[in-house]
């Protein structure tokens, strides 16, 4: 998801509320099918937050509220973006901006947000920068 992450805690809360309220009606005849439409979902065991964390990733550019809600969202599902060269970018101050937003977080969390989660999600290992002669 591109479009900041501050909306995610509300979404999770609302999804749990809807599930809790609609479970009654679904059990009385309405159907709730998975994306394939072939099997029903057990609404008594469906964990909205676990499903979210298994499938949803979000990116932030300059979202202080979203970072403050990181425990609700899950630090393994968030990545920093710069949106360069679009007008929504923090370019040319990308590094300073993100440091100001996540600098208070533990180093391990900062690593995840800056590159670790992207490496895992997109299954890549960054190349080692070349050694330049004479520099």
RAQUI-V973967 format. One record per residue. N is the residue number from 1. RES is the residue in one letter. NEAR is the number of other C-alpha atoms within 12 Angstrom. Layout:
# RAQUI-V973967
n=N res=RES near=NEAR
n=N res=RES near=NEAR
This chain:
# RAQUI-V973967
n=1 res=X near=19
n=2 res=X near=22
n=3 res=X near=23
n=4 res=X near=27
n=5 res=X near=35
n=6 res=X near=28
n=7 res=X near=26
n=8 res=X near=35
n=9 res=X near=27
n=10 res=X near=18
n=11 res=X near=19
n=12 res=X near=26
n=13 res=X near=19
n=14 res=X near=17
n=15 res=X near=21
n=16 res=X near=23
n=17 res=X near=15
n=18 res=X near=17
n=19 res=X near=25
n=20 res=X near=20
n=21 res=X near=15
n=22 res=X near=20
n=23 res=X near=23
n=24 res=X near=16
n=25 res=X near=15
n=26 res=X near=20
n=27 res=X near=18
n=28 res=X near=10
n=29 res=X near=10
n=30 res=X near=12
n=31 res=X near=19
n=32 res=X near=23
n=33 res=X near=14
n=34 res=X near=13
n=35 res=X near=9
n=36 res=X near=9
n=37 res=X near=10
n=38 res=X near=10
n=39 res=X near=11
n=40 res=X near=18
n=41 res=X near=21
n=42 res=X near=17
n=43 res=X near=23
n=44 res=X near=17
n=45 res=X near=14
n=46 res=X near=19
n=47 res=X near=20
n=48 res=X near=27
n=49 res=X near=26
n=50 res=X near=17
n=51 res=X near=18
n=52 res=X near=24
n=53 res=X near=22
n=54 res=X near=15
n=55 res=X near=16
n=56 res=X near=25
n=57 res=X near=29
n=58 res=X near=34
n=59 res=X near=34
n=60 res=X near=36
n=61 res=X near=40
n=62 res=X near=33
n=63 res=X near=30
n=64 res=X near=22
n=65 res=X near=22
n=66 res=X near=30
n=67 res=X near=38
n=68 res=X near=22
n=69 res=X near=22
n=70 res=X near=30
n=71 res=X near=20
n=72 res=X near=26
n=73 res=X near=34
n=74 res=X near=31
n=75 res=X near=33
n=76 res=X near=32
n=77 res=X near=37
n=78 res=X near=44
n=79 res=X near=41
n=80 res=X near=42
n=81 res=X near=32
n=82 res=X near=28
n=83 res=X near=20
n=84 res=X near=15
n=85 res=X near=12
n=86 res=X near=12
n=87 res=X near=11
n=88 res=X near=18
n=89 res=X near=21
n=90 res=X near=23
n=91 res=X near=19
n=92 res=X near=16
n=93 res=X near=15
n=94 res=X near=23
n=95 res=X near=20
n=96 res=X near=16
n=97 res=X near=22
n=98 res=X near=30
n=99 res=X near=24
n=100 res=X near=18
n=101 res=X near=25
n=102 res=X near=34
n=103 res=X near=20
n=104 res=X near=15
n=105 res=X near=21
n=106 res=X near=13
n=107 res=X near=15
n=108 res=X near=17
n=109 res=X near=25
n=110 res=X near=26
n=111 res=X near=24
n=112 res=X near=25
n=113 res=X near=36
n=114 res=X near=32
n=115 res=X near=26
n=116 res=X near=25
n=117 res=X near=28
n=118 res=X near=25
n=119 res=X near=20
n=120 res=X near=20
n=121 res=X near=21
n=122 res=X near=13
n=123 res=X near=11
n=124 res=X near=12
n=125 res=X near=13
n=126 res=X near=13
n=127 res=X near=8
n=128 res=X near=6
n=129 res=X near=6
n=130 res=X near=8
n=131 res=X near=8
n=132 res=X near=6
n=133 res=X near=5
n=134 res=X near=4
n=135 res=X near=5
